Amino acid sequence: MKIVLLPGDGIGPEVTAVAQRVLERVGEVFGRTFEFESCPIGGNAIDDFGDPLPEQTLTACRSADAILLGAVGGPKWDDPNAKTRPEAGLLRIRKELGLFANLRPIQTFDFLVDSSPLRREIVAGTDIMFVRELTGGIYFGESGLTKHDDGSETAWSTMTYSTHEIERVVRVAADAARGRRKKLTMVDKANVLEASRLWRRVTARLMKEEYPDIEYDVVLVDAMAMHLISRPTAFDVVVTENLFGDILTDEGSMLPGSMGMLPSASIGSDGPGLFEPIHGSAPDIAGKGIANPLATILAAAMMLKYSLKLNEEAAAIQKAVDDVLAQGHRTGDLARSGEKALGTKEMGDLVVAAISK
């Protein structure tokens, strides 16, 4: 099974290296053979090739069984006047590979729930699967900038969606709900946006015709932002468009107490999926060996489950992470006052040692 590694920038290479060791251990225990190929993406690719997604990287990804990404970006490439930015590589690879659905689990761990900024009684038991549409909407719609004679400027970005784009991502979300608690919430802004009104019509029809067994409701995006911090346990699977999903999943990522615990998956109708931690490149701690690798390790588990269909192996990684945390081991982002903080490699070593059938 060919896995393309995209270590990227900042802490990306550190956490990706740990996840690779975990996968190698899984291979040893379960008798699997993984072939790894490392390719550039993001800021480092701009430095070396002048392109955040070089053609050789895209070619390797197209021929892979799955892709594991570290992180991209950093202050070095933040010039708003730059010809291209690291994030452009991410947007392009999603579009080129047809990765239209982003799966973002937001789950609290009982032994970490006191790390959450919210009270235990609010967040304990939270288990939400966000399904975000990933290749449409305002991020990919027509945009432009007009300069006026008086020196002022007018900028615009267009949110565009088609019936087909909505149907395919809602099906992913509804299928996920069938395997969970059979509840789906669609988030929109139908009281203001025409694109949201199309989302509401298409989703209501699809749920009635194809998923009558799923409990379905609709919440406006501003209300959802409030519900996430007041009653997160009320939700099971949440589906929404690109911009709203981007914002809400970042808000939700703080419920477990650290972005260093949460993985994500970007999948399409066929071909390889792209798996990554939700955190950024954290340039302030890059190279210090203190980054939390668990989100990337859990992204590797999602990769085994969703792209490689190795459910038992994925469960072994999840259990190893649970066991290590239950034993009280913490990286700096999770450790409370007086607790010993482990480094990236130390935490990875513990997970590797804990993996068994």
C-alpha positions in Angstrom: 0.0 0.0 0.0 1.6 3.3 -1.1 1.3 6.2 1.3 2.5 9.6 0.2 3.8 11.8 3.1 3.5 15.5 2.8 5.4 16.8 5.9 5.0 20.4 4.9 6.2 23.3 7.1 6.8 24.1 10.8 6.1 21.2 13.1 4.7 19.2 10.1 7.9 17.2 9.5 8.2 16.3 13.2 4.7 15.0 13.7 4.6 13.3 10.4 7.8 11.4 11.2 6.2 10.1 14.4 3.0 9.0 12.5 5.1 7.1 10.0 6.8 5.2 12.9 3.3 4.3 14.2 2.2 3.0 10.8 5.4 1.0 10.5 4.6 -0.6 13.9 1.1 -1.3 12.7 2.7 -3.0 9.7 4.9 -5.2 11.9 2.0 -6.2 14.2 -0.6 -6.9 11.5 1.6 -8.2 8.7 1.0 -5.2 6.4 3.5 -3.6 4.0 3.4 0.2 3.6 5.5 2.0 1.0 6.2 5.6 1.9 7.1 8.4 -0.4 7.8 11.9 0.9 7.0 14.9 -1.3 7.1 18.7 -0.8 4.1 21.0 -0.3 3.5 24.4 1.1 6.1 27.0 2.0 9.1 24.7 1.5 7.8 23.8 -2.0 7.6 27.5 -2.8 11.2 28.0 -1.6 12.5 25.0 -3.7 10.2 25.0 -6.7 8.3 28.3 -6.7 5.1 26.4 -6.4 3.2 25.3 -3.3 2.1 22.1 -5.1 4.8 21.0 -7.5 3.7 18.8 -10.4 5.8 15.8 -9.1 3.9 16.0 -5.8 0.6 16.0 -7.5 1.6 13.0 -9.7 2.8 11.0 -6.7 -0.5 11.7 -4.8 -2.6 10.6 -7.8 -0.9 7.2 -7.8 -1.0 6.7 -4.0 -3.5 4.7 -1.9 -3.6 7.4 0.7 -2.0 10.7 1.6 -0.8 11.9 5.0 -0.2 15.7 5.5 1.6 17.5 8.3 0.9 21.2 8.0 1.7 24.1 5.7 2.4 27.8 6.1 4.2 30.2 8.5 5.3 33.8 8.9 8.0 33.4 6.3 5.3 33.2 3.6 2.7 35.5 5.0 3.3 38.5 2.6 -0.2 39.4 1.3 1.5 40.7 -1.9 3.3 37.4 -2.6 2.7 35.7 -5.9 1.5 32.6 -4.2 1.0 31.3 -0.6 1.4 27.9 1.0 -2.4 27.5 1.5 -2.9 27.6 -2.3 -1.2 24.2 -2.4 -3.9 22.8 -0.1 -6.8 24.3 -2.1 -5.4 23.0 -5.3 -4.7 19.4 -4.2 -8.3 19.2 -2.9 -9.6 20.4 -6.2 -7.3 18.2 -8.3 -8.1 15.0 -6.4 -11.8 15.7 -6.1 -11.7 15.8 -2.3 -15.1 17.3 -1.8 -15.9 16.1 1.8 -13.9 17.0 4.9 -14.6 14.8 7.9 -13.7 16.5 11.2 -14.5 14.5 14.4 -14.9 16.6 17.6 -14.6 14.2 20.5 -13.8 14.7 24.1 -11.8 12.2 26.1 -13.0 11.7 29.6 -9.4 11.8 31.0 -8.8 15.1 29.2 -12.1 16.8 29.7 -10.8 19.1 32.4 -8.4 20.6 29.9 -11.4 22.0 28.0 -12.0 25.8 28.5 -15.7 24.8 29.1 -17.1 23.2 32.2 -17.1 19.4 32.4 -20.9 19.1 32.6 -21.1 21.0 29.2 -18.5 19.1 27.2 -18.3 15.6 28.7 -19.6 13.1 26.2 -19.3 15.4 23.1 -18.9 13.3 19.9 -19.7 15.2 16.8 -18.7 14.4 13.2 -18.5 17.5 11.1 -18.8 17.0 7.3 -17.7 20.1 5.5 -18.1 20.7 1.8 -14.6 21.3 0.6 -14.3 22.2 -3.1 -17.1 24.7 -3.7 -18.6 27.9 -2.2 -16.9 31.2 -1.6 -13.4 29.8 -1.5 -13.7 28.7 -5.1 -16.2 31.1 -6.5 -15.5 34.0 -8.8 -13.7 36.9 -7.1 -12.0 40.1 -8.0 -10.8 43.6 -7.1 -11.6 46.9 -8.7 -9.5 50.0 -8.2 -11.4 53.3 -8.5 -10.1 56.7 -9.6 -10.4 58.1 -6.1 -7.9 55.5 -4.8 -10.5 53.3 -3.1 -11.1 49.7 -4.0 -14.0 47.3 -4.2 -13.5 43.5 -3.7 -15.9 40.7 -4.1 -16.0 36.9 -3.6 -18.9 34.8 -4.8 -20.5 31.8 -3.0 -21.7 29.4 -5.7 -23.2 25.9 -5.3 -24.9 23.4 -7.6 -27.4 20.7 -6.8 -24.8 18.0 -7.5 -22.2 19.5 -5.1 -24.7 19.6 -2.3 -26.2 16.1 -2.9 -22.8 14.3 -2.9 -21.6 15.8 0.4 -25.0 15.4 2.1 -24.9 11.7 1.2 -21.5 11.3 2.8 -22.9 12.9 6.0 -26.1 10.9 6.0 -24.2 7.7 5.5 -22.0 8.6 8.4 -25.1 9.3 10.5 -26.4 5.8 9.7 -23.3 4.3 11.3 -23.6 6.5 14.4 -26.7 7.8 16.3 -28.8 8.4 13.1 -29.1 12.2 13.6 -28.1 14.8 11.0 -28.0 18.5 11.4 -27.5 20.8 8.3 -26.2 24.3 9.0 -26.9 27.2 6.7 -27.8 30.9 6.5 -31.0 30.5 4.5 -32.6 33.6 6.0 -30.0 35.7 4.1 -28.2 33.7 1.4 -29.6 32.3 -1.8 -27.0 29.6 -1.9 -28.1 28.5 1.6 -31.7 28.3 0.4 -30.6 25.9 -2.3 -28.8 23.9 0.3 -32.0 23.7 2.4 -34.2 22.6 -0.5 -31.8 20.0 -1.9 -31.0 18.5 1.5 -34.6 18.3 2.7 -35.6 16.5 -0.5 -32.6 14.1 -0.3 -33.2 13.2 3.3 -36.9 12.5 2.6 -36.3 10.4 -0.5 -33.2 8.5 0.5 -32.7 8.7 4.3 -36.1 8.6 6.0 -34.6 6.6 8.8 -32.3 9.6 9.8 -33.5 12.3 12.2 -32.9 15.5 10.4 -32.9 19.2 11.4 -31.6 22.6 10.3 -29.8 25.2 12.3 -28.7 28.7 11.2 -24.9 29.1 11.4 -25.0 31.9 14.0 -27.2 29.8 16.3 -24.9 26.8 15.7 -21.9 28.9 16.9 -23.7 29.4 20.1 -25.0 25.9 20.5 -21.4 24.5 20.1 -20.4 26.1 23.4 -23.7 25.7 25.2 -24.9 22.2 24.3 -22.4 20.4 22.1 -23.6 16.9 23.2 -26.9 17.5 21.4 -25.3 17.0 18.0 -24.2 13.8 16.1 -23.4 14.5 12.5 -23.3 18.1 11.2 -23.1 18.9 7.5 -22.4 22.4 6.1 -20.9 24.4 3.3 -17.2 25.3 3.0 -17.0 28.7 4.8 -19.3 27.8 7.6 -17.6 24.5 8.1 -14.2 26.1 8.2 -15.2 28.4 11.0 -17.4 26.1 13.1 -14.9 23.2 13.1 -12.1 25.5 14.4 -14.5 26.7 17.1 -15.4 23.1 17.9 -11.8 22.0 18.0 -11.3 23.8 21.3 -14.0 21.7 23.1 -11.6 18.8 23.8 -9.0 21.3 25.2 -6.3 21.2 22.5 -6.1 21.3 18.7 -3.3 18.8 19.1 -5.8 16.0 19.6 -8.0 16.2 16.5 -7.5 14.7 13.1 -9.3 15.2 9.8 -10.0 13.5 6.5 -10.7 14.9 3.1 -12.3 12.3 0.8 -13.9 12.1 -2.7 -15.9 9.6 -4.7 -12.8 7.6 -5.5 -9.0 7.8 -5.4 -6.8 8.5 -2.4 -8.0 10.5 0.6 -6.0 13.2 2.3 -5.5 12.9 6.1 -4.1 15.6 8.4 -4.2 17.1 11.9 -6.4 20.1 12.2 -3.7 22.2 13.8 -1.4 24.5 11.8 2.3 24.6 11.4 3.0 26.2 14.8 6.2 27.9 13.7 6.8 29.2 17.3 7.6 25.7 18.5 8.9 24.1 15.3 12.2 22.3 15.8 11.9 22.2 19.6 10.6 18.6 19.8 7.6 19.6 21.9 4.7 19.4 19.5 1.8 17.1 20.2 1.9 14.3 17.6 -1.4 12.7 18.6 -3.6 14.5 16.1 -1.4 13.3 13.2 -1.3 9.8 14.7 -5.1 9.8 14.8 -5.1 11.1 11.3 -3.1 8.0 10.3 -5.8 5.9 12.0 -8.5 7.7 10.0 -6.4 7.0 6.9 -6.3 3.3 7.6 -10.1 3.2 8.2 -11.4 5.4 5.3 -8.9 5.0 2.5 -7.2 1.6 3.2 -10.2 -0.1 4.8 -8.1 -1.5 7.6 -10.6 -1.1 10.5 -8.8 -3.4 12.9 -5.5 -1.7 12.4 -7.2 1.8 12.8 -8.8 0.6 16.0 -5.4 -0.5 17.4 -4.0 3.0 16.9 -7.0 4.6 18.6 -6.8 2.2 21.5 -3.0 2.8 21.9 -3.6 6.6 22.1 -6.4 6.1 24.6 -4.2 3.8 26.7 -1.3 6.2 26.7 -3.5 9.1 27.8 -5.3 7.1 30.4 -2.0 6.3 31.9 -1.5 10.0 32.5 1.1 10.8 29.8 0.8 14.3 28.4 2.5 16.7 26.0 2.9 20.3 26.9 -0.4 21.5 25.4 -2.3 18.9 27.6 -0.3 18.9 30.8 -1.7 20.8 33.8 0.3 22.5 36.4 2.7 20.1 38.1 2.3 17.4 35.4 5.4 16.2 33.4 5.2 17.3 29.8 6.6 14.8 27.2 8.2 15.7 23.9 7.0 14.8 20.5 9.3 11.7 20.2 8.6 10.5 23.7 4.9 10.5 23.2 5.3 8.8 19.8 7.5 6.1 21.4 4.7 5.4 24.0 2.0 5.0 21.3 4.3 2.7 19.2 4.9 0.5 22.3 1.2 0.3 23.1 0.1 -0.9 19.6 -1.0 -4.5 19.6 -3.7 -6.7 18.0 
